[in-house]
Amino acid sequence: MRGNDRRQFLTNVGSGMLVGSLGLGLAGDLGISSAYAEEEDDRLTFGDLEPLVALMQETPLQKLQSVLVDRIRGGTDLSTLIAAGSLANARTFGGHDYVGFHTFMALTPALAMAAELPGERSALPVLKVLYRNTDRIQQFGGSSSEVLKRIDAEKHSPAGLTGEALQAASRKADFEGADKIMASLAGQTPEQIFNRVQFPVQDTTNVHRVVLAWRAWQAIDLVGEQHASTLLRQSVRFCLQSSKDRIKRGKSDPELWTLLPQLLDQYKLIGKSFGNRKGDDEWVEELAWTIFRGNRSQAADATAQALDAGFAPDQVSEAMSIAANLLLLHDPGRESNGDGDKIKGTVHGASVGVHASDAANAWRNIARVSNHRNAVASLLVGAYHTAGQSEHVRRERWPFEMDAVETIDDQPTLLKQAEQAIRGRDQALAAAAAKRYGDLGGSPQPLFDMLLKYATSEDGALHAEKYYRTAAEEFANTRQSMRWRQLIALARVSASEFGTRAPGYHEACELLKVDA
């Protein structure tokens, strides 16, 4: 294709395809014009998904949800909408914008939540997060401010195919070098690219660094393997930006740069197959408390010792998850009022316990799907990440209002008590009612159904969807004797976040003709 023809083609992809997909009349009503400025040759585009991706970027916010509901009624499934939203987000922000990457991390959880809701309400969490997505994209500048550009092996010099090379570029904040490496991985499978990206991700602890990588991996099944590199580049650029900030501030190299290879070598974990030993409740509890109470290097070393002793990876990751949950259940809440609905005593949003739980969930999942080297490294770094935070919480568990529920033996009454407590923002009572309900052998599903309602309706300071999925996944993957803690924590967080409805939620309910 000649240069002028190619530029015209890209212009059509960015605007004309969208106009064609909507029809001239509707496109005009939405304020979308086909007379776009000429696109650059390096604009990233997405084939058959491009019209829907462009719709996510360019549709005026006040008309977005009606357009999406029309698409749903016309046969577009929710997974396709989430795929397009994921690509629009990645192209626009490239892992660089706080609200932007938080929204990306909520997209696949919203889709999972949709599958748990009754049919007439199933679109609500998807519409809610896509509304947030387009709102932030347009605040960011939309298609005129896209961070990710097209890279390919033909335009970029050959570079190393190793994770170590990508890690070295990240440590130096070498954006151009990292792009060359990602371009050189064009022929690799998503699994191979994912495993190389883990090297820079493992370099230091940051909840967004690891959760972004995990949620990108989940979204690959939705967008198609051909777009895997685009989603994973977000994590690489997040790591690059982190290094740039570290270098600018003159901070020392992270401890993990030396500690991780030291532990891998000391315990010979790379060349050693995983064992299959199962830990009893006492063993898991002890390792969880070691991670919870210890400093970070001690926790990583204890995890390495457990793997060296032949304990299975899922036993180690279970203890890490329980330790993160302990942080949430011991959290006294914010010491003072913060932004928006983050008032004194609340624990939702970017709190130590929610962040620790989301990070542990991501490390646990990455270990499950990675190659052997990265599975080992993710468990060690995950334990390191979870530890060292107990100084921010109480030594004893934050108290529940058990006196208020200890005489209630009726399970439906306890469910009503929990919901009333949530609506009253009474964290102690919500947690107590959830605990009492579990102690009486209540089925978890009715409690999850009730908590899902509020994870869908409330804003949650950008964390409602992500943390709901964390709690649900960790409940499913934790032994029966300890799993109920996840529901108690979720009840507490639900009470903390209640009272601030998500932007666009009421409109979505009206369009779907369901109660808000």
LINDAPE-V472222 format. One record per backbone hydrogen bond with DSSP energy under -0.5 kcal/mol. CO is the residue of the C=O (numbers start at 1). NH is the residue of the N-H. E is the energy in kcal/mol with one decimal. If there is no record, write none. Layout:
# LINDAPE-V472222
[[CO | NH | E] [CO | NH | E]]
This chain:
# LINDAPE-V472222
[[2 | 6 | -3.0] [3 | 7 | -2.6] [4 | 8 | -2.1] [5 | 9 | -2.4] [6 | 10 | -2.6] [7 | 11 | -2.1] [8 | 12 | -2.2] [9 | 13 | -2.4] [10 | 14 | -2.4] [11 | 15 | -1.4] [11 | 16 | -0.7] [12 | 17 | -3.9] [15 | 19 | -2.7] [16 | 20 | -3.1] [17 | 21 | -2.2] [18 | 22 | -1.8] [19 | 23 | -3.0] [23 | 27 | -2.7] [24 | 28 | -2.3] [25 | 29 | -2.2] [26 | 30 | -2.2] [27 | 31 | -0.6] [27 | 32 | -2.8] [28 | 31 | -1.0] [30 | 60 | -0.7] [31 | 33 | -0.5] [34 | 36 | -1.7] [40 | 43 | -1.5] [42 | 150 | -3.9] [46 | 49 | -1.9] [47 | 50 | -1.8] [49 | 53 | -2.4] [50 | 54 | -3.0] [51 | 55 | -1.9] [52 | 56 | -1.8] [53 | 57 | -1.3] [54 | 58 | -2.8] [55 | 59 | -2.1] [60 | 63 | -2.1] [60 | 64 | -0.9] [61 | 64 | -0.8] [61 | 65 | -0.6] [63 | 67 | -1.8] [64 | 68 | -2.6] [65 | 69 | -2.7] [66 | 70 | -2.1] [67 | 71 | -2.1] [68 | 72 | -2.5] [69 | 73 | -2.6] [70 | 74 | -1.5] [71 | 76 | -2.6] [72 | 75 | -1.5] [77 | 80 | -0.5] [77 | 81 | -1.6] [78 | 82 | -2.4] [79 | 83 | -2.1] [80 | 84 | -2.4] [81 | 85 | -2.5] [82 | 86 | -2.4] [83 | 87 | -2.1] [84 | 88 | -2.5] [85 | 89 | -2.2] [86 | 90 | -2.5] [87 | 91 | -2.7] [88 | 92 | -2.0] [89 | 93 | -2.8] [89 | 94 | -0.7] [90 | 94 | -1.3] [91 | 147 | -0.9] [91 | 148 | -1.7] [92 | 147 | -1.2] [93 | 96 | -1.4] [97 | 101 | -3.4] [98 | 102 | -1.8] [99 | 103 | -2.2] [100 | 104 | -2.1] [101 | 105 | -2.1] [102 | 106 | -0.6] [103 | 106 | -1.1] [103 | 107 | -0.7] [104 | 107 | -1.3] [104 | 108 | -0.6] [106 | 110 | -2.0] [107 | 111 | -1.7] [108 | 112 | -2.1] [109 | 113 | -2.4] [110 | 114 | -2.1] [111 | 115 | -1.3] [112 | 116 | -0.5] [113 | 116 | -1.4] [113 | 117 | -0.6] [114 | 117 | -1.0] [118 | 121 | -2.0] [118 | 122 | -1.0] [119 | 122 | -0.6] [121 | 124 | -1.8] [123 | 127 | -2.9] [124 | 128 | -2.6] [125 | 129 | -1.9] [126 | 130 | -2.6] [127 | 131 | -2.2] [128 | 132 | -1.7] [129 | 133 | -2.4] [130 | 134 | -2.6] [131 | 135 | -2.4] [132 | 136 | -2.3] [133 | 137 | -2.4] [134 | 138 | -2.5] [135 | 139 | -1.9] [136 | 140 | -2.1] [137 | 141 | -0.8] [137 | 142 | -2.9] [141 | 144 | -1.3] [142 | 145 | -1.8] [143 | 146 | -0.7] [148 | 44 | -0.5] [152 | 155 | -0.9] [152 | 156 | -1.3] [162 | 166 | -1.6] [163 | 167 | -2.6] [164 | 168 | -2.5] [165 | 169 | -2.1] [166 | 170 | -2.2] [167 | 171 | -2.5] [168 | 172 | -1.2] [169 | 174 | -2.9] [170 | 173 | -1.5] [173 | 175 | -1.3] [174 | 178 | -2.3] [175 | 179 | -2.2] [176 | 180 | -2.1] [177 | 181 | -1.9] [178 | 182 | -2.5] [179 | 183 | -2.5] [180 | 184 | -2.1] [181 | 185 | -0.8] [182 | 185 | -0.6] [183 | 186 | -1.6] [185 | 188 | -2.2] [189 | 193 | -2.4] [190 | 194 | -2.8] [191 | 195 | -2.2] [192 | 196 | -1.5] [193 | 197 | -2.3] [194 | 198 | -1.2] [196 | 199 | -1.1] [196 | 200 | -0.5] [197 | 201 | -1.6] [198 | 202 | -2.2] [200 | 203 | -1.5] [201 | 204 | -0.7] [204 | 206 | -0.5] [206 | 210 | -1.6] [207 | 211 | -2.5] [208 | 212 | -2.0] [209 | 213 | -0.9] [210 | 214 | -2.0] [211 | 215 | -2.9] [212 | 216 | -1.9] [213 | 217 | -1.8] [214 | 218 | -2.0] [215 | 219 | -1.7] [216 | 220 | -0.9] [217 | 220 | -0.8] [217 | 221 | -0.5] [218 | 221 | -0.7] [219 | 222 | -1.0] [219 | 223 | -2.2] [220 | 224 | -2.3] [224 | 227 | -1.9] [225 | 228 | -1.8] [227 | 231 | -1.7] [228 | 232 | -2.3] [229 | 233 | -2.0] [230 | 234 | -0.6] [231 | 234 | -0.8] [231 | 235 | -0.5] [232 | 235 | -0.5] [232 | 236 | -1.5] [233 | 237 | -2.8] [234 | 238 | -2.2] [235 | 239 | -2.3] [236 | 240 | -2.4] [237 | 241 | -2.6] [238 | 242 | -2.2] [239 | 243 | -2.2] [240 | 244 | -2.4] [241 | 245 | -2.3] [242 | 246 | -2.3] [243 | 247 | -2.9] [244 | 248 | -2.3] [245 | 249 | -2.0] [246 | 250 | -0.5] [246 | 251 | -2.3] [247 | 250 | -1.0] [254 | 257 | -1.4] [255 | 258 | -1.3] [255 | 259 | -2.7] [256 | 260 | -1.7] [258 | 262 | -1.6] [259 | 263 | -2.5] [260 | 264 | -2.5] [261 | 265 | -2.0] [262 | 266 | -3.0] [263 | 267 | -2.1] [264 | 269 | -1.7] [264 | 270 | -0.6] [265 | 268 | -0.8] [277 | 312 | -2.3] [280 | 284 | -2.4] [281 | 285 | -2.6] [282 | 286 | -2.3] [283 | 287 | -2.3] [284 | 288 | -2.5] [285 | 289 | -2.4] [286 | 290 | -2.0] [287 | 291 | -2.3] [288 | 292 | -2.7] [289 | 293 | -2.8] [290 | 294 | -2.2] [292 | 390 | -0.5] [294 | 388 | -2.0] [295 | 299 | -2.2] [296 | 300 | -2.3] [297 | 301 | -2.2] [298 | 302 | -2.6] [299 | 303 | -2.1] [300 | 304 | -2.2] [301 | 305 | -2.5] [302 | 306 | -1.9] [303 | 307 | -2.2] [304 | 308 | -2.6] [305 | 309 | -1.9] [306 | 311 | -2.2] [307 | 310 | -1.4] [310 | 277 | -2.7] [312 | 315 | -1.1] [312 | 316 | -1.6] [313 | 317 | -2.8] [314 | 318 | -1.4] [315 | 319 | -1.6] [316 | 320 | -1.9] [317 | 321 | -2.2] [318 | 322 | -2.2] [319 | 323 | -2.1] [320 | 324 | -1.9] [321 | 325 | -2.2] [322 | 326 | -2.0] [323 | 327 | -1.4] [324 | 328 | -1.3] [325 | 329 | -2.5] [326 | 330 | -1.4] [328 | 331 | -0.8] [329 | 398 | -2.0] [330 | 394 | -2.7] [334 | 345 | -2.2] [339 | 342 | -2.2] [341 | 343 | -2.0] [342 | 338 | -3.4] [343 | 346 | -2.1] [346 | 334 | -1.8] [349 | 351 | -2.2] [351 | 355 | -2.6] [352 | 356 | -2.2] [353 | 357 | -2.4] [354 | 358 | -2.6] [355 | 359 | -2.5] [356 | 360 | -2.6] [357 | 361 | -2.3] [358 | 362 | -1.9] [359 | 363 | -2.9] [360 | 364 | -2.5] [361 | 365 | -2.1] [362 | 366 | -2.9] [363 | 367 | -2.4] [364 | 368 | -1.3] [365 | 369 | -1.5] [366 | 370 | -1.4] [371 | 375 | -2.4] [372 | 376 | -2.3] [373 | 377 | -2.4] [374 | 378 | -2.5] [375 | 379 | -1.7] [376 | 380 | -2.1] [377 | 381 | -3.0] [378 | 382 | -2.4] [379 | 383 | -2.1] [380 | 384 | -2.3] [381 | 385 | -2.8] [382 | 386 | -2.3] [383 | 387 | -2.1] [389 | 392 | -2.1] [390 | 393 | -1.5] [400 | 402 | -1.3] [401 | 404 | -1.0] [402 | 405 | -1.5] [402 | 406 | -1.7] [405 | 408 | -2.0] [407 | 409 | -0.6] [409 | 411 | -0.6] [410 | 414 | -1.7] [411 | 415 | -2.1] [412 | 416 | -2.1] [413 | 417 | -2.3] [414 | 418 | -2.6] [415 | 419 | -2.2] [416 | 420 | -2.6] [417 | 421 | -2.2] [418 | 422 | -2.1] [419 | 423 | -2.5] [420 | 424 | -1.3] [421 | 426 | -3.0] [422 | 425 | -1.7] [425 | 427 | -1.1] [426 | 430 | -2.3] [427 | 431 | -2.6] [428 | 401 | -1.6] [428 | 432 | -1.8] [429 | 433 | -2.8] [430 | 434 | -2.0] [431 | 435 | -2.3] [432 | 436 | -2.9] [433 | 437 | -2.3] [434 | 438 | -2.0] [435 | 439 | -2.8] [436 | 440 | -1.6] [437 | 442 | -2.4] [438 | 441 | -1.9] [443 | 447 | -0.7] [444 | 448 | -2.7] [445 | 449 | -2.9] [446 | 450 | -1.8] [447 | 451 | -2.4] [448 | 452 | -2.8] [449 | 453 | -1.2] [450 | 454 | -0.9] [451 | 455 | -1.9] [452 | 456 | -1.6] [453 | 457 | -1.8] [454 | 458 | -2.1] [457 | 502 | -2.6] [459 | 462 | -0.9] [459 | 464 | -0.7] [460 | 463 | -1.9] [463 | 467 | -2.8] [464 | 468 | -2.0] [465 | 469 | -2.2] [466 | 470 | -1.9] [467 | 471 | -2.8] [468 | 472 | -2.4] [469 | 473 | -2.8] [470 | 474 | -2.8] [471 | 475 | -2.2] [472 | 476 | -1.8] [473 | 477 | -1.5] [475 | 478 | -1.0] [479 | 482 | -1.9] [479 | 483 | -1.6] [482 | 485 | -1.1] [483 | 486 | -1.8] [483 | 487 | -0.6] [484 | 488 | -2.1] [485 | 489 | -2.4] [486 | 490 | -2.2] [487 | 491 | -2.4] [488 | 492 | -2.1] [489 | 493 | -2.5] [490 | 494 | -2.5] [491 | 495 | -2.0] [492 | 496 | -2.0] [493 | 497 | -2.2] [494 | 498 | -0.9] [497 | 500 | -0.9] [499 | 501 | -0.5] [500 | 459 | -3.2] [502 | 505 | -2.1] [504 | 508 | -2.1] [505 | 509 | -2.3] [506 | 510 | -2.2] [507 | 511 | -2.4] [508 | 512 | -2.1] [509 | 513 | -0.8] [509 | 514 | -2.3]]
